Amino acid sequence: MNLASSFASTNFKTILVNLDLRKKNKQFAALYENAPLVGLSSYLIKQASVQDIIMRTKIENLDIIQNTDLPPNPVNLLASDTLRELFVYLRKNYDYIFIDSPPFGVVADSFLLMEHADLTVYVSRAGYTMKKLLKQSVDEIESKNIENVYQLYNDIGRIDKPYEQKYAYTYSRQSKQNFIKRLFRRTA
């Protein structure tokens, strides 16, 4: 949401699409100008139009598509021509499309969604994501030859130097190596 809001604030027409069809998600309800009556699942089973599912927000240039219903077959819906048609529409009408997907590796959904993405950001939480799981995910991404995947660590926490505590930058080769060692100790 923060990244999509940032792009919208620079006058880019932006949409955030919540494609986790395995749970109802109304976490951004406070931002809606109008409450969603139907969600993405309804569109994917052809019971709603694109206009029905796009929610305007109070943030200028930012719209959201949420999932309000739990479908019985999320993988089939994510692999459907209807989803492809949605992305054709969104690409024509928005400068930037942000996809929020279910956790990578837990279900096949994320792989299906990568087909629609120009760039994928794999977010891991430092000190929480296990190294073994992270390595399996990286190996799987490489084995499928998926391009433009970037790793982002969040919740890194404090490191040694005062300036770096706020921004988590490193300035020397040795400092960077020590930082990476500490990071991976936390994720074990």
Secondary structure by P-SEA (a helix, b strand, c coil): caaaaaaaaaccbbbbbbcccccccccccccccccccccaaaaaaccccccccccccccccbbbbbbccccccaaaaaacaaaaaaaaaaaacccbbbbbbcccccccccccccccccccccccccccccaaaaaaaaaaaaaacccbbbbbbcccccccccccccccccccaaaaaaaaaaaaaaac
